[in-house]
Amino acid sequence: MPRLPRVTARQVIVLLEKKGFKLARQSGSHKIYKSLAGVRVTVPFHDNKILHPKILKSIIEDAGIDLLE
């Protein structure tokens, strides 16, 4: 797997929304997004902090997004 980019939660949310995910609900600092296919992705939202690479990898795998996108 190529090296993951350093991105914020806000950038991940923009990508998820472009891929058709909608905000389903929020629990504290975690935003839960769902696709029309029923895929659920949780994004920890802490202003402009960079997401840890393991968290980003988990979001990418859960959403079924190709890393090259």
Helices and strands as residue ranges (DSSP letters): H 9-18, E 22-27, E 30-34, E 40-44, H 53-63
